[in-house]
Amino acid sequence: MKKRISLLHVSAEIFSFEACGNATEYHVMLHAEGGSRTFQQQLDALLDAYHTLQEQELCGAVAVMKRYFLSDAANQADHVLMADICDCAQSIIEQAPLDGSKIALWAYLITGASARLLPSGLCEVSHGQFRHLWGAGAHNTAINSEYQTRLLFNEYIMQLAQEGCTLKDNCVRTWLFVNDVDVNYPGVVQARNRVFFTQGLTQDTHFIASTGIGGRQQDAKVLTQMDTYAIAGLQQEQVKYLYAPTHLNRTSDYGVSFERGTCIDYADRRQVFISGTASINNKGQIEHPNDILQQTKRMWENVEALLNEAECSYDDVGMMIVYLRDIADYQLVKELYDERFPHHPHVIVHAPVCRSGWLIEMECMAVKKTDDPNLPAF
């Protein structure tokens, strides 16, 4: 179910999914009213709206992951950290909302779960026989983006080991936010390729669904920030990787190591994680250079092909994050999304894509009812 709600100085988009009386999943996108309102006013209104929704709409759901999109992380991040102290994974990144506000929030919540911060630094959300391990905001200030990324993954591998997990067998999704992506993304790619190879992640095994996108952390010395999601107790028969070869090529064809999409099957539902996807063809070439309208349509087509491979459609999508290189394209893209996806929770932010010719990229998460008693319940 999808709905829009207007609260005081905030608009909310809510997606909810329930299967057979088991856990309900929620995606919430909150958009602050901009205009002449200060950042503190916008933050206060956003948090008031979130708490109101928790009490009235979200049925006691536990926050799993929150991501704040800020217009000026250097001056705003501390205010968020002081105002929102929570037990869930919380990511804060400078990717300015393009609706004229200074802050937006995506929150993912589920019912019937418990959350706690582990000694390893990961956030554990326990439900059924699974432990869902979320990480957010990991960063360091090593000499360049390659070393920073290598250290991030090495630390994450140790965190997973503390929880009896490995990168290869348990990690489902990563997000890499790269400061000055046109300059620093190649170092991120090199580090990830090397780490993955040492961990047995190759084109002959599998990679991990991921978004690598422009984004700045509070500290300008941080060139790469990483968010992660892993599942303790995950079995390989639950996992399927998505390729859509009629529309997309393998990322390893051009020296990058991530999966286009991943779906996880449970007894009652299928969850789908679509990586950052742009206007690309199955030869690895940019489709429709310099044409934001046609790039948007091709990007939608690519995402739809990945969803279809998971036997899903846009009707099953619970959240979308849309990244634009050029803020001047916002109004056109907003009109396109408002027309095609009027009720889908989504946010459009300023974040250059990893290849300069790509004007737009999107990622999404979807969930669909299934009935397979041979698999464990979510």
C-alpha atoms as a printed R data frame, in Angstrom:
    type eleno elety resid chain resno      x       y       z
1   ATOM     1    CA   MET     A     1  0.000   0.000   0.000
2   ATOM     2    CA   LYS     A     2  1.213   3.493  -0.831
3   ATOM     3    CA   LYS     A     3 -0.052   6.762   0.581
4   ATOM     4    CA   ARG     A     4  0.866  10.440   0.878
5   ATOM     5    CA   ILE     A     5  0.324  12.399   4.076
6   ATOM     6    CA   SER     A     6  0.724  16.119   4.720
7   ATOM     7    CA   LEU     A     7  1.957  17.100   8.159
8   ATOM     8    CA   LEU     A     8  3.034  20.446   9.560
9   ATOM     9    CA   HIS     A     9  5.734  21.765   7.174
10  ATOM    10    CA   VAL     A    10  6.476  18.178   5.994
11  ATOM    11    CA   SER     A    11  5.133  15.873   3.300
12  ATOM    12    CA   ALA     A    12  5.375  12.105   3.769
13  ATOM    13    CA   GLU     A    13  5.226   9.194   1.353
14  ATOM    14    CA   ILE     A    14  4.622   5.776   2.931
15  ATOM    15    CA   PHE     A    15  4.849   2.265   1.499
16  ATOM    16    CA   SER     A    16  3.692  -0.682   3.586
17  ATOM    17    CA   PHE     A    17  3.883  -4.415   2.917
18  ATOM    18    CA   GLU     A    18  2.340  -7.215   4.968
19  ATOM    19    CA   ALA     A    19  2.331 -10.938   4.208
20  ATOM    20    CA   CYS     A    20  0.212 -13.531   6.007
21  ATOM    21    CA   GLY     A    21  0.187 -11.662   9.287
22  ATOM    22    CA   ASN     A    22  3.986 -11.733   9.558
23  ATOM    23    CA   ALA     A    23  6.270  -8.723   9.813
24  ATOM    24    CA   THR     A    24  5.095  -5.559   8.096
25  ATOM    25    CA   GLU     A    25  7.720  -3.541   6.237
26  ATOM    26    CA   TYR     A    26  7.538   0.229   5.822
27  ATOM    27    CA   HIS     A    27  9.460   2.662   3.665
28  ATOM    28    CA   VAL     A    28  8.947   6.308   4.566
29  ATOM    29    CA   MET     A    29 10.200   9.348   2.651
30  ATOM    30    CA   LEU     A    30  9.930  12.647   4.491
31  ATOM    31    CA   HIS     A    31 10.369  15.961   2.678
32  ATOM    32    CA   ALA     A    32 10.774  19.162   4.658
33  ATOM    33    CA   GLU     A    33  9.186  22.385   3.524
34  ATOM    34    CA   GLY     A    34 11.949  24.718   2.354
35  ATOM    35    CA   GLY     A    35 11.416  28.337   1.465
36  ATOM    36    CA   SER     A    36 12.400  30.764   4.190
37  ATOM    37    CA   ARG     A    37 12.640  28.148   6.930
38  ATOM    38    CA   THR     A    38 16.023  27.605   8.618
39  ATOM    39    CA   PHE     A    39 17.750  24.246   8.768
40  ATOM    40    CA   GLN     A    40 16.890  23.830  12.449
41  ATOM    41    CA   GLN     A    41 13.232  24.537  11.740
42  ATOM    42    CA   GLN     A    42 13.224  22.017   8.911
43  ATOM    43    CA   LEU     A    43 14.975  19.376  11.039
44  ATOM    44    CA   ASP     A    44 12.583  19.893  13.955
45  ATOM    45    CA   ALA     A    45  9.567  19.621  11.659
46  ATOM    46    CA   LEU     A    46 10.971  16.463  10.048
47  ATOM    47    CA   LEU     A    47 11.557  14.735  13.388
48  ATOM    48    CA   ASP     A    48  8.151  15.799  14.722
49  ATOM    49    CA   ALA     A    49  6.551  14.344  11.593
50  ATOM    50    CA   TYR     A    50  8.509  11.100  11.924
51  ATOM    51    CA   HIS     A    51  7.434  10.624  15.548
52  ATOM    52    CA   THR     A    52  3.824  11.410  14.638
53  ATOM    53    CA   LEU     A    53  3.918   8.759  11.923
54  ATOM    54    CA   GLN     A    54  5.423   6.218  14.318
55  ATOM    55    CA   GLU     A    55  2.538   6.758  16.710
56  ATOM    56    CA   GLN     A    56 -0.281   6.951  14.172
57  ATOM    57    CA   GLU     A    57  0.685   5.096  10.987
58  ATOM    58    CA   LEU     A    58  3.552   2.663  11.538
59  ATOM    59    CA   CYS     A    59  2.001   0.284  14.064
60  ATOM    60    CA   GLY     A    60  4.947   0.136  16.455
61  ATOM    61    CA   ALA     A    61  7.453  -0.651  13.716
62  ATOM    62    CA   VAL     A    62 11.147  -0.597  14.634
63  ATOM    63    CA   ALA     A    63 13.504   1.599  12.641
64  ATOM    64    CA   VAL     A    64 16.061  -0.483  10.751
65  ATOM    65    CA   MET     A    65 17.829   2.118   8.611
66  ATOM    66    CA   LYS     A    66 17.623   5.887   8.331
67  ATOM    67    CA   ARG     A    67 19.380   8.017   5.746
68  ATOM    68    CA   TYR     A    68 19.431  11.795   5.987
69  ATOM    69    CA   PHE     A    69 20.049  13.748   2.792
70  ATOM    70    CA   LEU     A    70 21.553  17.147   3.611
71  ATOM    71    CA   SER     A    71 22.344  20.256   1.601
72  ATOM    72    CA   ASP     A    72 25.451  21.159   3.671
73  ATOM    73    CA   ALA     A    73 26.785  18.300   5.785
74  ATOM    74    CA   ALA     A    74 29.679  20.299   7.242
75  ATOM    75    CA   ASN     A    75 27.265  22.635   9.018
76  ATOM    76    CA   GLN     A    76 24.243  20.381   9.461
77  ATOM    77    CA   ALA     A    77 25.397  16.844  10.362
78  ATOM    78    CA   ASP     A    78 26.129  17.568  14.032
79  ATOM    79    CA   HIS     A    79 22.626  18.984  14.496
80  ATOM    80    CA   VAL     A    80 21.127  15.758  13.129
81  ATOM    81    CA   LEU     A    81 23.324  13.596  15.361
82  ATOM    82    CA   MET     A    82 22.342  15.563  18.458
83  ATOM    83    CA   ALA     A    83 18.641  15.640  17.603
84  ATOM    84    CA   ASP     A    84 18.146  12.013  16.527
85  ATOM    85    CA   ILE     A    85 19.783   9.523  18.870
86  ATOM    86    CA   CYS     A    86 18.552   6.067  17.895
87  ATOM    87    CA   ASP     A    87 19.432   2.370  17.994
88  ATOM    88    CA   CYS     A    88 19.167   1.838  14.244
89  ATOM    89    CA   ALA     A    89 21.759   2.323  11.531
90  ATOM    90    CA   GLN     A    90 21.829   6.014  10.669
91  ATOM    91    CA   SER     A    91 23.514   7.422   7.583
92  ATOM    92    CA   ILE     A    92 24.073  11.136   7.001
93  ATOM    93    CA   ILE     A    93 25.278  12.297   3.605
94  ATOM    94    CA   GLU     A    94 25.490  15.549   1.691
95  ATOM    95    CA   GLN     A    95 23.244  14.934  -1.308
96  ATOM    96    CA   ALA     A    96 21.101  18.022  -1.440
97  ATOM    97    CA   PRO     A    97 17.355  17.429  -1.889
98  ATOM    98    CA   LEU     A    98 16.415  19.231  -5.082
99  ATOM    99    CA   ASP     A    99 12.961  20.373  -3.980
100 ATOM   100    CA   GLY     A   100 14.417  23.516  -2.375
101 ATOM   101    CA   SER     A   101 14.670  22.088   1.142
102 ATOM   102    CA   LYS     A   102 17.782  21.521   3.219
103 ATOM   103    CA   ILE     A   103 16.947  18.017   4.464
104 ATOM   104    CA   ALA     A   104 15.050  14.858   3.525
105 ATOM   105    CA   LEU     A   105 14.825  11.467   5.227
106 ATOM   106    CA   TRP     A   106 14.381   7.883   4.077
107 ATOM   107    CA   ALA     A   107 13.477   5.454   6.847
108 ATOM   108    CA   TYR     A   108 13.014   1.681   6.610
109 ATOM   109    CA   LEU     A   109 11.094   0.016   9.445
110 ATOM   110    CA   ILE     A   110  9.644  -3.418  10.276
111 ATOM   111    CA   THR     A   111  7.242  -4.664  12.940
112 ATOM   112    CA   GLY     A   112  7.864  -7.414  15.479
113 ATOM   113    CA   ALA     A   113 11.629  -6.876  15.595
114 ATOM   114    CA   SER     A   114 14.202  -5.655  18.082
115 ATOM   115    CA   ALA     A   115 17.206  -3.471  17.292
116 ATOM   116    CA   ARG     A   116 20.456  -2.891  19.113
117 ATOM   117    CA   LEU     A   117 23.950  -1.599  18.443
118 ATOM   118    CA   LEU     A   118 26.498  -4.432  18.600
119 ATOM   119    CA   PRO     A   119 30.063  -4.201  19.993
120 ATOM   120    CA   SER     A   120 31.250  -4.757  16.411
121 ATOM   121    CA   GLY     A   121 29.729  -1.394  15.477
122 ATOM   122    CA   LEU     A   122 26.969  -2.889  13.329
123 ATOM   123    CA   CYS     A   123 23.288  -2.500  14.108
124 ATOM   124    CA   GLU     A   124 21.461  -5.803  14.642
125 ATOM   125    CA   VAL     A   125 17.782  -6.148  13.854
126 ATOM   126    CA   SER     A   126 16.558  -9.549  15.018
127 ATOM   127    CA   HIS     A   127 13.481 -11.128  13.504
128 ATOM   128    CA   GLY     A   128 12.637 -14.801  13.318
129 ATOM   129    CA   GLN     A   129 15.756 -16.890  12.773
130 ATOM   130    CA   PHE     A   130 17.660 -14.072  11.063
131 ATOM   131    CA   ARG     A   131 19.865 -11.284  12.308
132 ATOM   132    CA   HIS     A   132 19.855  -8.352   9.900
133 ATOM   133    CA   LEU     A   133 23.127  -6.448  10.222
134 ATOM   134    CA   TRP     A   134 23.145  -2.847   9.023
135 ATOM   135    CA   GLY     A   135 26.113  -0.514   8.948
136 ATOM   136    CA   ALA     A   136 26.023   3.202   8.278
137 ATOM   137    CA   GLY     A   137 28.419   6.101   7.930
138 ATOM   138    CA   ALA     A   138 31.675   4.114   7.984
139 ATOM   139    CA   HIS     A   139 34.611   6.317   7.009
140 ATOM   140    CA   ASN     A   140 38.260   7.126   7.597
141 ATOM   141    CA   THR     A   141 40.768   9.757   6.473
142 ATOM   142    CA   ALA     A   142 43.511   7.692   4.822
143 ATOM   143    CA   ILE     A   143 45.642   9.322   2.130
144 ATOM   144    CA   ASN     A   144 43.402   8.727  -0.918
145 ATOM   145    CA   SER     A   145 40.141   7.118  -1.986
146 ATOM   146    CA   GLU     A   146 41.751   3.769  -2.782
147 ATOM   147    CA   TYR     A   147 43.280   3.359   0.672
148 ATOM   148    CA   GLN     A   148 40.153   4.679   2.371
149 ATOM   149    CA   THR     A   149 37.985   2.156   0.541
150 ATOM   150    CA   ARG     A   150 40.369  -0.691   1.214
151 ATOM   151    CA   LEU     A   151 40.366   0.134   4.936
152 ATOM   152    CA   LEU     A   152 36.571   0.406   4.948
153 ATOM   153    CA   PHE     A   153 36.150  -3.066   3.492
154 ATOM   154    CA   ASN     A   154 38.865  -4.575   5.676
155 ATOM   155    CA   GLU     A   155 37.196  -3.188   8.788
156 ATOM   156    CA   TYR     A   156 33.799  -4.376   7.582
157 ATOM   157    CA   ILE     A   157 35.130  -7.882   6.968
158 ATOM   158    CA   MET     A   158 36.355  -7.951  10.584
159 ATOM   159    CA   GLN     A   159 32.986  -6.677  11.832
160 ATOM   160    CA   LEU     A   160 31.224  -9.442   9.946
161 ATOM   161    CA   ALA     A   161 33.648 -12.030  11.312
162 ATOM   162    CA   GLN     A   162 32.731 -10.957  14.854
163 ATOM   163    CA   GLU     A   163 29.129 -11.824  13.970
164 ATOM   164    CA   GLY     A   164 30.007 -15.188  12.405
165 ATOM   165    CA   CYS     A   165 29.543 -13.852   8.856
166 ATOM   166    CA   THR     A   166 31.612 -13.251   5.744
167 ATOM   167    CA   LEU     A   167 31.489 -10.675   2.973
168 ATOM   168    CA   LYS     A   168 30.904 -13.355   0.354
169 ATOM   169    CA   ASP     A   169 28.161 -15.325   2.071
170 ATOM   170    CA   ASN     A   170 26.223 -12.722   4.024
171 ATOM   171    CA   CYS     A   171 26.581  -9.214   2.590
172 ATOM   172    CA   VAL     A   172 23.584  -8.300   0.434
173 ATOM   173    CA   ARG     A   173 23.991  -4.575  -0.285
174 ATOM   174    CA   THR     A   174 26.534  -1.761  -0.078
175 ATOM   175    CA   TRP     A   175 26.429   1.971  -0.727
176 ATOM   176    CA   LEU     A   176 29.614   3.919  -1.438
177 ATOM   177    CA   PHE     A   177 29.383   7.708  -1.315
178 ATOM   178    CA   VAL     A   178 32.349   9.307  -3.036
179 ATOM   179    CA   ASN     A   179 33.453  12.895  -2.488
180 ATOM   180    CA   ASP     A   180 34.270  14.398  -5.928
181 ATOM   181    CA   VAL     A   181 33.240  11.201  -7.699
182 ATOM   182    CA   ASP     A   182 34.766  12.199 -11.057
183 ATOM   183    CA   VAL     A   183 38.217  12.245  -9.436
184 ATOM   184    CA   ASN     A   184 37.987   9.658  -6.668
185 ATOM   185    CA   TYR     A   185 35.781   6.879  -8.041
186 ATOM   186    CA   PRO     A   186 38.618   5.054  -9.891
187 ATOM   187    CA   GLY     A   187 40.411   4.529  -6.567
188 ATOM   188    CA   VAL     A   188 37.227   3.135  -5.044
189 ATOM   189    CA   VAL     A   189 36.896   0.685  -7.942
190 ATOM   190    CA   GLN     A   190 40.504  -0.490  -7.653
191 ATOM   191    CA   ALA     A   191 40.228  -1.077  -3.922
192 ATOM   192    CA   ARG     A   192 36.915  -2.897  -4.157
193 ATOM   193    CA   ASN     A   193 38.169  -5.134  -6.968
194 ATOM   194    CA   ARG     A   194 41.227  -6.155  -4.964
195 ATOM   195    CA   VAL     A   195 39.357  -6.769  -1.734
196 ATOM   196    CA   PHE     A   196 36.637  -8.753  -3.474
197 ATOM   197    CA   PHE     A   197 39.202 -10.960  -5.198
198 ATOM   198    CA   THR     A   198 40.848 -11.795  -1.875
199 ATOM   199    CA   GLN     A   199 37.415 -12.704  -0.471
200 ATOM   200    CA   GLY     A   200 36.478 -15.045  -3.325
201 ATOM   201    CA   LEU     A   201 34.094 -12.595  -4.986
202 ATOM   202    CA   THR     A   202 34.678 -12.826  -8.739
203 ATOM   203    CA   GLN     A   203 32.677 -12.768 -11.973
204 ATOM   204    CA   ASP     A   204 32.559 -16.573 -11.726
205 ATOM   205    CA   THR     A   205 31.040 -16.526  -8.222
206 ATOM   206    CA   HIS     A   206 29.100 -13.337  -7.545
207 ATOM   207    CA   PHE     A   207 29.520  -9.731  -6.447
208 ATOM   208    CA   ILE     A   208 27.267  -7.584  -4.205
209 ATOM   209    CA   ALA     A   209 24.466  -5.214  -5.172
210 ATOM   210    CA   SER     A   210 25.792  -1.688  -4.760
211 ATOM   211    CA   THR     A   211 25.457   1.997  -5.451
212 ATOM   212    CA   GLY     A   212 28.618   4.039  -6.018
213 ATOM   213    CA   ILE     A   213 27.614   7.677  -6.231
214 ATOM   214    CA   GLY     A   214 28.727  11.216  -5.508
215 ATOM   215    CA   GLY     A   215 28.205  12.295  -1.917
216 ATOM   216    CA   ARG     A   216 30.091  14.264   0.691
217 ATOM   217    CA   GLN     A   217 30.571  13.470   4.347
218 ATOM   218    CA   GLN     A   218 30.799  16.074   7.106
219 ATOM   219    CA   ASP     A   219 34.621  15.944   7.088
220 ATOM   220    CA   ALA     A   220 36.013  17.059   3.713
221 ATOM   221    CA   LYS     A   221 39.008  14.717   4.200
222 ATOM   222    CA   VAL     A   222 36.657  11.738   3.932
223 ATOM   223    CA   LEU     A   223 36.643  10.676   0.298
224 ATOM   224    CA   THR     A   224 34.528   7.524   0.704
225 ATOM   225    CA   GLN     A   225 31.696   6.745   3.104
226 ATOM   226    CA   MET     A   226 30.086   3.296   3.209
227 ATOM   227    CA   ASP     A   227 26.713   1.883   4.290
228 ATOM   228    CA   THR     A   228 26.110  -1.877   4.343
229 ATOM   229    CA   TYR     A   229 23.510  -4.603   4.829
230 ATOM   230    CA   ALA     A   230 24.214  -8.262   5.642
231 ATOM   231    CA   ILE     A   231 22.046 -11.128   6.874
232 ATOM   232    CA   ALA     A   232 23.294 -13.622   9.466
233 ATOM   233    CA   GLY     A   233 21.695 -16.999   8.800
234 ATOM   234    CA   LEU     A   234 21.275 -16.400   5.070
235 ATOM   235    CA   GLN     A   235 21.422 -19.546   2.935
236 ATOM   236    CA   GLN     A   236 22.662 -19.484  -0.647
237 ATOM   237    CA   GLU     A   237 19.480 -21.089  -1.980
238 ATOM   238    CA   GLN     A   238 17.628 -17.961  -0.857
239 ATOM   239    CA   VAL     A   239 19.717 -15.679  -3.092
240 ATOM   240    CA   LYS     A   240 19.379 -14.900  -6.777
241 ATOM   241    CA   TYR     A   241 21.406 -12.350  -8.758
242 ATOM   242    CA   LEU     A   242 19.800 -10.246 -11.470
243 ATOM   243    CA   TYR     A   243 21.408  -9.485 -14.836
244 ATOM   244    CA   ALA     A   244 18.767  -8.526 -17.458
245 ATOM   245    CA   PRO     A   245 21.207  -9.312 -20.318
246 ATOM   246    CA   THR     A   246 18.833  -7.946 -22.971
247 ATOM   247    CA   HIS     A   247 19.339  -4.486 -21.480
248 ATOM   248    CA   LEU     A   248 22.522  -4.519 -19.397
249 ATOM   249    CA   ASN     A   249 26.004  -5.994 -19.510
250 ATOM   250    CA   ARG     A   250 27.962  -7.557 -16.661
251 ATOM   251    CA   THR     A   251 29.743  -4.875 -14.657
252 ATOM   252    CA   SER     A   252 32.956  -6.895 -14.825
253 ATOM   253    CA   ASP     A   253 32.992  -6.209 -18.590
254 ATOM   254    CA   TYR     A   254 34.250  -2.732 -17.820
255 ATOM   255    CA   GLY     A   255 36.317  -3.528 -14.749
256 ATOM   256    CA   VAL     A   256 33.777  -2.890 -11.991
257 ATOM   257    CA   SER     A   257 32.602  -5.423  -9.401
258 ATOM   258    CA   PHE     A   258 28.973  -5.183  -8.326
259 ATOM   259    CA   GLU     A   259 25.730  -6.956  -9.127
260 ATOM   260    CA   ARG     A   260 22.962  -5.167 -11.032
261 ATOM   261    CA   GLY     A   261 20.463  -6.491  -8.514
262 ATOM   262    CA   THR     A   262 19.887  -9.164  -5.909
263 ATOM   263    CA   CYS     A   263 16.722 -10.821  -4.627
264 ATOM   264    CA   ILE     A   264 16.318 -12.699  -1.371
265 ATOM   265    CA   ASP     A   265 13.555 -15.280  -1.001
266 ATOM   266    CA   TYR     A   266 11.810 -16.092   2.252
267 ATOM   267    CA   ALA     A   267  8.793 -18.314   2.859
268 ATOM   268    CA   ASP     A   268  6.404 -15.365   2.716
269 ATOM   269    CA   ARG     A   269  8.141 -12.696   0.624
270 ATOM   270    CA   ARG     A   270 10.783 -11.852  -1.938
271 ATOM   271    CA   GLN     A   271 12.929  -8.776  -1.304
272 ATOM   272    CA   VAL     A   272 14.660  -7.157  -4.261
273 ATOM   273    CA   PHE     A   273 17.602  -4.763  -4.111
274 ATOM   274    CA   ILE     A   274 18.282  -2.905  -7.354
275 ATOM   275    CA   SER     A   275 21.719  -1.290  -7.562
276 ATOM   276    CA   GLY     A   276 22.298   2.209  -8.848
277 ATOM   277    CA   THR     A   277 21.173   1.947 -12.481
278 ATOM   278    CA   ALA     A   278 21.659   4.445 -15.300
279 ATOM   279    CA   SER     A   279 21.049   4.757 -19.040
280 ATOM   280    CA   ILE     A   280 23.337   1.989 -20.275
281 ATOM   281    CA   ASN     A   281 22.965  -0.734 -22.889
282 ATOM   282    CA   ASN     A   282 24.093  -4.365 -22.885
283 ATOM   283    CA   LYS     A   283 27.404  -3.366 -24.476
284 ATOM   284    CA   GLY     A   284 28.264  -1.136 -21.528
285 ATOM   285    CA   GLN     A   285 27.728   2.048 -23.542
286 ATOM   286    CA   ILE     A   286 25.896   5.181 -22.434
287 ATOM   287    CA   GLU     A   287 22.512   5.472 -24.103
288 ATOM   288    CA   HIS     A   288 21.252   8.939 -25.196
289 ATOM   289    CA   PRO     A   289 24.233  11.167 -24.311
290 ATOM   290    CA   ASN     A   290 23.264  14.687 -23.206
291 ATOM   291    CA   ASP     A   291 19.527  13.895 -23.273
292 ATOM   292    CA   ILE     A   292 18.056  13.813 -19.759
293 ATOM   293    CA   LEU     A   293 14.582  12.920 -21.000
294 ATOM   294    CA   GLN     A   294 15.654   9.831 -22.956
295 ATOM   295    CA   GLN     A   295 18.227   8.807 -20.325
296 ATOM   296    CA   THR     A   296 15.477   8.802 -17.709
297 ATOM   297    CA   LYS     A   297 13.249   6.611 -19.860
298 ATOM   298    CA   ARG     A   298 16.061   4.157 -20.662
299 ATOM   299    CA   MET     A   299 17.013   4.009 -16.986
300 ATOM   300    CA   TRP     A   300 13.403   3.142 -16.111
301 ATOM   301    CA   GLU     A   301 13.436   0.447 -18.777
302 ATOM   302    CA   ASN     A   302 16.639  -1.056 -17.375
303 ATOM   303    CA   VAL     A   303 15.308  -1.109 -13.822
304 ATOM   304    CA   GLU     A   304 12.047  -2.642 -15.032
305 ATOM   305    CA   ALA     A   305 13.982  -5.413 -16.810
306 ATOM   306    CA   LEU     A   306 15.817  -6.220 -13.565
307 ATOM   307    CA   LEU     A   307 12.572  -6.217 -11.589
308 ATOM   308    CA   ASN     A   308 10.929  -8.480 -14.167
309 ATOM   309    CA   GLU     A   309 13.782 -10.965 -13.857
310 ATOM   310    CA   ALA     A   310 12.842 -11.168 -10.168
311 ATOM   311    CA   GLU     A   311  9.183 -11.644 -11.210
312 ATOM   312    CA   CYS     A   312  8.384  -8.195  -9.821
313 ATOM   313    CA   SER     A   313  7.206  -4.901 -11.272
314 ATOM   314    CA   TYR     A   314  7.196  -1.248 -10.309
315 ATOM   315    CA   ASP     A   315  4.012  -1.965  -8.339
316 ATOM   316    CA   ASP     A   316  6.190  -3.864  -5.857
317 ATOM   317    CA   VAL     A   317  8.710  -1.049  -5.384
318 ATOM   318    CA   GLY     A   318  8.721   0.485  -1.913
319 ATOM   319    CA   MET     A   319 11.315   3.235  -2.295
320 ATOM   320    CA   MET     A   320 13.354   4.995  -4.953
321 ATOM   321    CA   ILE     A   321 16.366   7.278  -4.675
322 ATOM   322    CA   VAL     A   322 17.068   9.340  -7.789
323 ATOM   323    CA   TYR     A   323 20.474  10.945  -8.351
324 ATOM   324    CA   LEU     A   324 20.974  13.907 -10.686
325 ATOM   325    CA   ARG     A   325 24.270  15.303 -11.942
326 ATOM   326    CA   ASP     A   326 22.845  18.659 -13.016
327 ATOM   327    CA   ILE     A   327 20.419  20.453 -10.701
328 ATOM   328    CA   ALA     A   328 18.971  22.248 -13.731
329 ATOM   329    CA   ASP     A   329 17.387  18.929 -14.765
330 ATOM   330    CA   TYR     A   330 15.334  18.688 -11.594
331 ATOM   331    CA   GLN     A   331 12.049  20.195 -12.759
332 ATOM   332    CA   LEU     A   332 11.836  17.993 -15.850
333 ATOM   333    CA   VAL     A   333 12.738  14.836 -13.934
334 ATOM   334    CA   LYS     A   334 10.289  15.691 -11.141
335 ATOM   335    CA   GLU     A   335  7.486  16.048 -13.699
336 ATOM   336    CA   LEU     A   336  8.395  12.686 -15.224
337 ATOM   337    CA   TYR     A   337  8.362  10.944 -11.836
338 ATOM   338    CA   ASP     A   338  5.180  12.671 -10.713
339 ATOM   339    CA   GLU     A   339  3.448  11.453 -13.848
340 ATOM   340    CA   ARG     A   340  4.656   7.845 -13.808
341 ATOM   341    CA   PHE     A   341  5.146   7.227 -10.063
342 ATOM   342    CA   PRO     A   342  2.756   9.617  -8.310
343 ATOM   343    CA   HIS     A   343  2.466   7.490  -5.151
344 ATOM   344    CA   HIS     A   344  5.878   5.803  -4.883
345 ATOM   345    CA   PRO     A   345  8.059   7.033  -2.006
346 ATOM   346    CA   HIS     A   346 11.041   8.664  -3.676
347 ATOM   347    CA   VAL     A   347 13.532  11.466  -3.274
348 ATOM   348    CA   ILE     A   348 15.506  13.316  -5.960
349 ATOM   349    CA   VAL     A   349 18.930  14.533  -4.837
350 ATOM   350    CA   HIS     A   350 21.985  16.203  -6.289
351 ATOM   351    CA   ALA     A   351 24.646  13.502  -6.679
352 ATOM   352    CA   PRO     A   352 26.853  13.064  -9.752
353 ATOM   353    CA   VAL     A   353 26.919   9.527 -11.159
354 ATOM   354    CA   CYS     A   354 30.207   7.638 -11.432
355 ATOM   355    CA   ARG     A   355 30.510   8.154 -15.204
356 ATOM   356    CA   SER     A   356 30.266  11.790 -16.285
357 ATOM   357    CA   GLY     A   357 28.078  11.034 -19.308
358 ATOM   358    CA   TRP     A   358 25.331   9.655 -17.094
359 ATOM   359    CA   LEU     A   359 22.987  12.477 -16.170
360 ATOM   360    CA   ILE     A   360 20.727  10.414 -13.906
361 ATOM   361    CA   GLU     A   361 20.751   7.210 -11.868
362 ATOM   362    CA   MET     A   362 18.245   5.507  -9.610
363 ATOM   363    CA   GLU     A   363 18.134   2.665  -7.107
364 ATOM   364    CA   CYS     A   364 15.167   0.983  -5.485
365 ATOM   365    CA   MET     A   365 13.967  -1.729  -3.133
366 ATOM   366    CA   ALA     A   366 10.952  -3.925  -3.806
367 ATOM   367    CA   VAL     A   367  9.045  -6.651  -1.974
368 ATOM   368    CA   LYS     A   368  6.501  -9.188  -3.191
369 ATOM   369    CA   LYS     A   369  4.385 -11.877  -1.544
370 ATOM   370    CA   THR     A   370  5.525 -15.495  -2.029
371 ATOM   371    CA   ASP     A   371  4.515 -18.839  -0.593
372 ATOM   372    CA   ASP     A   372  7.364 -21.324  -0.248
373 ATOM   373    CA   PRO     A   373  7.166 -23.475   2.906
374 ATOM   374    CA   ASN     A   374 10.592 -24.936   2.094
375 ATOM   375    CA   LEU     A   375 12.216 -21.592   2.941
376 ATOM   376    CA   PRO     A   376 12.503 -19.877   6.336
377 ATOM   377    CA   ALA     A   377 10.097 -17.025   7.090
378 ATOM   378    CA   PHE     A   378 11.309 -13.453   7.124
